Amino acid sequence: MIELFTSLGKVTEVFTLVDYYTYIKGVEYLICVAFFCTFPIFYRYIHGEKK
């Protein structure tokens, strides 16, 4: 588990198209998870009750 946190933010060297696609797909999944977690909070903030 600690290897995951130490590898975040590092520039990885890819040699084949499959390695590149796998790396990009992982980054895309992280972006999607961040969006799906923050969008409902943002939506509630925008459309919340006015006091």
C-alpha positions as CSV (number, residue, x, y, z in Angstrom):
1,M,0.0,0.0,0.0
2,I,2.8,2.4,0.8
3,E,4.2,1.9,-2.8
4,L,1.0,3.4,-4.2
5,F,1.5,6.6,-2.3
6,T,5.2,6.9,-3.1
7,S,4.5,6.4,-6.8
8,L,1.9,9.1,-7.0
9,G,3.2,12.2,-8.7
10,K,6.2,10.5,-10.2
11,V,6.9,10.6,-14.0
12,T,6.7,7.1,-15.3
13,E,8.7,5.9,-18.2
14,V,6.6,4.0,-20.8
15,F,8.1,1.9,-23.6
16,T,5.1,0.6,-25.4
17,L,1.7,1.9,-26.4
18,V,0.0,-0.6,-24.1
19,D,2.0,0.7,-21.1
20,Y,1.1,4.3,-22.1
21,Y,-2.6,3.4,-22.4
22,T,-2.6,1.6,-19.0
23,Y,-1.0,4.6,-17.3
24,I,-3.4,7.1,-18.9
25,K,-6.4,4.9,-18.1
26,G,-5.4,4.9,-14.4
27,V,-5.0,8.7,-14.3
28,E,-8.4,9.0,-16.0
29,Y,-10.0,6.8,-13.4
30,L,-8.6,9.0,-10.6
31,I,-10.0,12.1,-12.4
32,C,-13.4,10.5,-12.7
33,V,-13.5,9.5,-9.1
34,A,-12.6,13.0,-8.0
35,F,-15.3,14.5,-10.3
36,F,-18.0,12.1,-9.1
37,C,-17.1,12.9,-5.4
38,T,-17.0,16.7,-5.8
39,F,-19.8,17.4,-8.2
40,P,-22.7,16.6,-5.8
41,I,-21.2,18.8,-3.2
42,F,-20.8,21.6,-5.7
43,Y,-24.3,21.1,-7.0
44,R,-25.7,21.4,-3.4
45,Y,-23.7,24.5,-2.9
46,I,-25.0,26.2,-6.1
47,H,-28.7,25.1,-5.6
48,G,-28.8,25.3,-1.8
49,E,-31.4,27.3,0.1
50,K,-30.8,31.0,0.3
51,K,-30.7,32.3,3.8
